[in-house]
């Protein structure tokens, strides 16, 4: 797509050869993934479902911190709330698979009043404050005996289905959540709201001076990030068929999110995808090594931070010219209205 007039000195384009190729490849990958349950055994299906939940978490945290500039270490609050909402709905007659989208919407609504509390803090105080909010959510949920209290509870309404059916349907629910998350995030970043979001991250005062409603934009991205993380929480309880407060609200999920985004490339669309795949591979490879698993993860994070401060995707595409999705406006300069220059200027 381009905006170009004959004889014009410049034109604006939204697509490039790499982004068109990326969109085509993404469509093929999505089609193949949809066929996995009929082509592979149950262990592969279950592992890919785990990868889906990690990918959704990485995208949600990157949207908040990488594009919105809001570093949170409490997004596990929304993951845990979503899992428990699915459990609550299942206890009241809503099939868990249908409860997942409802939980995402409910968590998004719940995050609105929470945002008014969180946004009273800034910088490092905001980060610590979100962690405190997550712990408060844990303590409240642990007091509800009908949801299992501190011991947690099992999701029993899927017991009437065969294990294969549960595994396959949960996989497709996870794939739907991933596709909706990635497509929705791409459309958001392509919009004027996405440009306002990036301007706030780069310079909040300058963005406000140009007419951007900073408070409203931050609140919207906070709510959207909460809803995305809620999708991962719904998927986790569907995959595990049980939930327990200490594990579901654990700060380790924030550590996972930060690791995936920093390793993959913060503030890029492709970075969280790369980071999630790398983290998942390390998790599968090192999980049997006990404490060494955490040591190696920490070492990888330190090495990437020191040697590749923009993450792996940032090293692959340092000038944002190989983006696999058409997110940027590209200003193409022409020679006397003829062929475009070899190097193209870009504006976000």
Secondary structure, DSSP 8 states (H G I E B T S, - for coil): -EE--TT-SEEEES--HHHHHHHHHHHHHHHHHHHHHHHS-HHHHHHHHHHHHHHHHHHHHIIIIIIT----S-THHHHHHHHHHHHHHHHTT--HHHHHHHHHHHHHHHHHHHHHHHTTS-HHHHHHHHHHHHHHHHHHHHT-GGGTGGG-EE--TTTTS-HHHHHHHHHHHHHHHHHHHHHHHHHHHHSHHHHHHHHHHH-HHHHHHTT--HHHHHHHHHHHHHHHHHHHHHHHHHHHSEE-HHHHT-THHHHHHHHHHHHH-TT-TTHHHHHHHHHHHHHHHHGGGTHHHHHHHHHHHHHHHHH-TTHHHHHHTTTS-S-SS--SEEEEEBSTTSSB-SS-EEE-
